[in-house]
Amino acid sequence: MSEKKKVLLVDDNPDFVDATKLILEKKGGYDVTVAYDGVEGIEKVKSDKPDIIVLDVMMPNKDGYKMCAELKADDEYSNIPIILLTAVASHITDTQYTPRMGMETEADDYIDKPAEPKEILKRIDALLKK
């Protein structure tokens, strides 16, 4: 049997993280590691070498755009697919983030929040089959 693929889930919402982690592990058969902000996310990428990263945009300490840009600029990690999760469209009036910022990152996919864990699983499966 092949080794489980590793997913790094980075989001500052513990309830979302718990629910999504459960589905990715149970239904997807993935090995899921979590981080709750971009600084911790970068540390986990370096220590765990995930196969794919699911990354929230609006987080404390280092946002998802910055984390994505940092990883895509680093030859060691630039080939790891990144799915950006964002509620930016629904917070356009009360945030400094813009949908354009998301398009300017080199993320491999982009899902609007609230994102269903099953949809995230489907996108992960699609990217890892490439």
C-alpha positions as CSV (number, residue, x, y, z in Angstrom):
1,M,0.0,0.0,0.0
2,S,1.3,3.4,-0.8
3,E,2.1,5.9,1.9
4,K,-0.6,8.4,2.8
5,K,-0.3,11.8,1.1
6,K,0.3,14.7,3.6
7,V,-2.0,17.7,3.8
8,L,-1.1,20.8,5.7
9,L,-4.3,22.7,6.8
10,V,-3.6,26.3,7.8
11,D,-6.5,28.3,9.3
12,D,-7.1,30.3,12.4
13,N,-10.6,28.9,13.0
14,P,-10.3,25.8,15.2
15,D,-13.9,24.5,14.5
16,F,-13.3,24.7,10.7
17,V,-9.9,23.0,11.2
18,D,-11.3,20.2,13.3
19,A,-14.2,19.5,10.9
20,T,-12.1,19.6,7.7
21,K,-9.3,17.5,9.2
22,L,-11.8,14.8,10.1
23,I,-13.2,14.6,6.6
24,L,-9.8,14.7,4.9
25,E,-8.5,11.9,7.2
26,K,-11.7,9.7,7.2
27,K,-13.0,10.2,3.6
28,G,-9.8,11.2,1.9
29,G,-7.4,8.9,3.6
30,Y,-4.9,11.8,4.0
31,D,-2.4,12.4,6.8
32,V,-3.4,15.9,8.0
33,T,-1.2,18.3,9.9
34,V,-2.6,21.7,11.1
35,A,-1.3,25.2,11.8
36,Y,-3.3,28.2,13.0
37,D,-1.4,31.0,11.4
38,G,1.1,31.6,8.6
39,V,4.2,31.7,10.8
40,E,3.3,28.2,12.3
41,G,2.4,27.2,8.7
42,I,5.8,27.9,7.3
43,E,7.4,26.0,10.2
44,K,5.2,22.9,9.5
45,V,6.0,23.1,5.8
46,K,9.7,22.9,6.6
47,S,9.3,20.1,9.2
48,D,6.6,18.0,7.6
49,K,7.1,18.5,3.8
50,P,3.4,18.3,3.0
51,D,2.2,17.1,-0.5
52,I,-0.4,19.9,-0.6
53,I,-1.4,22.9,1.5
54,V,-4.9,24.2,2.2
55,L,-4.3,27.8,3.3
56,D,-6.7,30.4,4.7
57,V,-6.1,34.0,3.7
58,M,-7.2,36.1,6.7
59,M,-5.0,35.0,9.6
60,P,-2.9,36.6,12.4
61,N,0.9,36.9,12.4
62,K,1.3,36.1,8.7
63,D,-1.6,36.0,6.2
64,G,-2.2,33.3,3.6
65,Y,-1.1,35.6,0.7
66,K,2.3,36.3,2.4
67,M,2.8,32.6,3.2
68,C,1.8,31.5,-0.3
69,A,4.2,34.1,-1.9
70,E,7.0,33.0,0.5
71,L,6.7,29.3,-0.4
72,K,6.3,29.9,-4.1
73,A,9.5,32.0,-4.1
74,D,11.5,29.2,-2.4
75,D,12.8,26.5,-4.9
76,E,12.5,23.9,-2.2
77,Y,8.8,24.4,-1.7
78,S,7.5,26.1,-4.8
79,N,6.2,22.8,-6.3
80,I,3.9,22.1,-3.4
81,P,0.3,22.8,-4.6
82,I,-1.5,25.5,-2.6
83,I,-5.3,25.9,-2.3
84,L,-6.2,29.3,-1.0
85,L,-9.4,29.5,1.1
86,T,-10.9,33.0,1.4
87,A,-13.8,34.9,2.7
88,V,-12.4,38.0,1.0
89,A,-15.3,38.4,-1.3
90,S,-17.8,38.6,1.6
91,H,-15.6,41.0,3.6
92,I,-14.7,43.3,0.8
93,T,-15.9,46.4,2.7
94,D,-14.2,45.6,6.0
95,T,-10.8,44.2,5.1
96,Q,-7.6,45.4,3.4
97,Y,-7.6,42.2,1.3
98,T,-8.9,42.2,-2.2
99,P,-9.8,39.4,-4.6
100,R,-7.1,40.8,-7.0
101,M,-4.5,40.0,-4.3
102,G,-5.6,36.4,-4.5
103,M,-5.3,36.3,-8.3
104,E,-1.8,37.7,-8.0
105,T,-0.5,34.9,-5.8
106,E,0.7,31.7,-7.4
107,A,-1.8,29.6,-5.6
108,D,-2.9,26.5,-7.6
109,D,-6.6,26.8,-6.7
110,Y,-8.9,29.2,-4.9
111,I,-12.0,28.4,-2.9
112,D,-14.4,30.9,-1.4
113,K,-15.4,30.5,2.2
114,P,-17.5,29.2,3.7
115,A,-16.0,26.1,2.0
116,E,-17.5,22.7,2.5
117,P,-14.9,20.1,3.6
118,K,-16.1,17.8,0.9
119,E,-15.4,20.4,-1.8
120,I,-11.9,20.9,-0.3
121,L,-11.4,17.2,-0.5
122,K,-12.5,17.1,-4.1
123,R,-10.0,19.9,-5.0
124,I,-7.2,18.2,-3.1
125,D,-7.9,14.9,-4.9
126,A,-7.9,16.7,-8.3
127,L,-4.6,18.5,-7.7
128,L,-2.8,15.5,-6.3
129,K,-3.8,13.4,-9.3
130,K,-2.0,15.7,-11.7
